[in-house]
Amino acid sequence: MSTQPAERTLQSELLGREIEFNYSETWLAYSMLGLRVVMAWVFLQAGLSKLFEGGVGDPLAWSSAGFLQNAIAEANPLSGLFAWFANYGAIVDPLVIFGQILIGLALLFGVFFRFAALMGAIQMSMFWTAAWEGGLMQGFPMTNGYFIDSSFVYMLLLFGLGAWGAGRILGVDRALEQTAIVRENPWLRFLLG
């Protein structure tokens, strides 16, 4: 048994340039698992807090209408889209609540990981664009700076975790990829990992 973390060399092309660097397989696995659990917590906490906002007696009391109608800056180039979403709260609210819970569970257990990461990234991109206080000419200002906020960071983290196939690390996807269904339908691997 080795006492040193296993190292590998990654060779790729990035923006037209050849890149090469060494990385620790051991620490990469720990870091991906840690990031996966943290992102699962972010989604689960958000979804469950919305679900139980009205207590057990009214699990769907949370509403996005106030935010969609009042918190989106008029200078936001997508303000009309979010105002349109406000008209469909009966559809949007459960999608947000249960979407966050299901994404969180999928990330936590590593099941249909890439699909969950993609859905989480789409949700984060919607939250990110909703935070724009202006358009391109204003540099997409946001409450806490320009262009980058936590939703953007979460979106990038989900992309990276999906690209690396973090659902295979102590996740259900590792077992699912060995099933006959997935072996006979290789396109399913795009949802797993």
Secondary structure, DSSP 8 states (H G I E B T S, - for coil): --SS--EEEEEEEETTEEEEEEEEHHHHHHHHHHHHHHHHHHHHHHHHHHHTTT-TT-TT---SHHHHHHTS-TTSTTHHHHHHHHTTHHHHHHHHHHHHHHHHHHHHHTSSHHHHHHHHHHHHHHHHHHT-SS-GGGT-EETTEES--HHHHHHHHHHHHHHHTGGGSSSHHHHHTTSHHHHH-GGGGGT--
